[in-house]
Amino acid sequence: MADSMVRKPSEIANDDEQLMLYGIAPHEDRCAPRYSLSIPAKMRFSCSSSFPVEVTDMSLAGFACDALTASPAGTLCWLTLPGLGALEAEVVRHDNDGIGCAFKNLLNLAVFNHYVRKYPVKNKAG
């Protein structure tokens, strides 16, 4: 994952800036900017029990997490973030970096900004 593609919490856009970014989005691979973070969450696939994951980056349109469970692209899943009900998503990739999913519905900008501010990336001790 290229660090230049993932924004830090200090780079959070306000509502007007976020709308302007959508004008640029068609020129990139993604429809919304991603932010690095560290959210303890739960994930569940269809017909299975939930399991803990760490959401490592997120955008209004999707997320990546450290799930070790293999799941093919197109699999439906539900992500439960702290204080929020389960959000439906679809697996779009699974590789050595974890799972990448697209939300069925875009996140509300205020909700998204809340999680980016509340769960910044954990510092890794060297």
C-alpha positions, 0 to 999 in steps of 0.5 A: 500500500503506497503511503501517498494514497492514504491520508493521515487524520491531520489531513481530514477535509471539511465538507466543502473540500470533500465534495471538491475531491469527488470531482477529482475521483474519476481520474483515480482508481478510487472514488474517495480518499483513504485514511490510515487508522486503527479501529477495533471492529468485528466482521462477519461473512454470510452464514458465519459468526463474527470475528475481531479485525482491525480496520487499518484504512477507510474511506467513505466508500470502503475499508481494509482490515487485517482479517486472516480469513480468506474470502473471494471477491464478491463475498458479502460481509458486515462490518461492525464499528464501535458504537455503530450497527453492522454495515454491509459491504462486499469483498473486493480483494484479499491478499497478504495485506488483508481484506479490502471491501466496498461499503454497500452505501457510502458512509455519512461524512460526519460519521466517517470524520468521527472515526478518523479523528477518534482512531488514529494510527497506533504508533509502533514501538521500534 
